[in-house]
Amino acid sequence: MKKIKNEAELLKKAIEVAEKYAKGRGYQGFSTNTSAKHKVESLYRLLVNDKLITPLPENKEDLASLKRRLVMWISNQLPADHKLLK
């Protein structure tokens, strides 16, 4: 896989945006001690369930792939001139 520029920052933004989306859907939110792994997996599954992102094959669902899918999703949601995409 090709390295994405600003991948860590894009993942952070993806989690932030996906959490807001989840709260808009009625989710109570994550507790302060929820692990990043759990957040990524939960948000990924929500977005797949709502058909906002394409699901990965079950045998390819590792943490790195889930993060990558969230990064690709937010990259497509942000305006082309956003600072994280430059």
C-alpha positions as CSV (number, residue, x, y, z in Angstrom):
1,M,0.0,0.0,0.0
2,K,1.1,3.5,-0.8
3,K,1.7,5.8,2.1
4,I,-0.8,8.5,2.5
5,K,0.5,12.0,3.3
6,N,-0.8,13.2,6.8
7,E,-2.3,9.7,7.4
8,A,-2.3,10.1,11.2
9,E,-4.0,13.5,11.1
10,L,-6.5,12.3,8.6
11,L,-7.3,9.3,10.9
12,K,-7.8,11.7,13.8
13,K,-10.2,13.8,11.6
14,A,-12.0,10.7,10.4
15,I,-12.6,9.6,14.0
16,E,-13.8,13.0,15.0
17,V,-16.2,13.3,12.0
18,A,-17.5,9.8,12.4
19,E,-18.1,10.3,16.1
20,K,-20.2,13.4,15.4
21,Y,-22.1,11.3,12.8
22,A,-22.7,8.5,15.3
23,K,-24.0,11.0,17.9
24,G,-26.4,12.4,15.3
25,R,-27.7,8.9,14.8
26,G,-28.4,8.6,18.6
27,Y,-25.2,6.9,19.8
28,Q,-24.4,8.0,23.3
29,G,-20.7,8.4,22.6
30,F,-17.5,6.7,23.8
31,S,-16.3,6.8,27.3
32,T,-13.0,8.4,28.1
33,N,-11.3,5.0,28.6
34,T,-12.4,3.5,25.3
35,S,-9.4,2.3,23.3
36,A,-8.6,3.7,19.9
37,K,-8.9,0.2,18.5
38,H,-12.4,-0.1,19.7
39,K,-13.4,3.3,18.4
40,V,-11.9,2.6,14.9
41,E,-13.7,-0.8,14.7
42,S,-17.1,0.6,15.9
43,L,-17.0,3.6,13.7
44,Y,-16.0,1.5,10.7
45,R,-18.9,-0.9,11.3
46,L,-21.4,2.0,11.6
47,L,-20.2,3.5,8.4
48,V,-20.4,0.2,6.6
49,N,-23.8,-0.5,8.0
50,D,-25.0,2.9,6.7
51,K,-23.4,2.1,3.4
52,L,-21.1,5.2,3.6
53,I,-18.0,3.1,3.0
54,T,-17.4,-0.2,1.2
55,P,-16.8,-3.1,3.5
56,L,-13.5,-4.9,3.5
57,P,-13.5,-8.7,2.9
58,E,-13.8,-10.4,6.3
59,N,-10.4,-12.0,6.1
60,K,-8.8,-8.6,5.5
61,E,-10.4,-6.8,8.5
62,D,-7.3,-6.0,10.6
63,L,-6.8,-2.8,12.5
64,A,-4.4,-1.3,9.9
65,S,-6.9,-1.9,7.1
66,L,-9.8,-0.4,9.1
67,K,-7.8,2.7,9.8
68,R,-6.8,2.9,6.1
69,R,-10.5,2.6,5.1
70,L,-11.5,5.5,7.5
71,V,-8.6,7.6,6.1
72,M,-9.8,7.0,2.6
73,W,-13.4,7.8,3.5
74,I,-12.5,11.2,5.2
75,S,-10.1,12.0,2.3
76,N,-13.2,11.8,0.0
77,Q,-15.3,13.9,2.3
78,L,-13.0,16.8,2.8
79,P,-12.8,19.6,0.2
80,A,-10.0,19.3,-2.3
81,D,-8.2,22.4,-0.9
82,H,-8.3,21.2,2.8
83,K,-4.9,21.6,4.5
84,L,-4.7,17.8,5.4
85,L,-4.9,16.8,1.7
86,K,-2.0,19.0,0.6
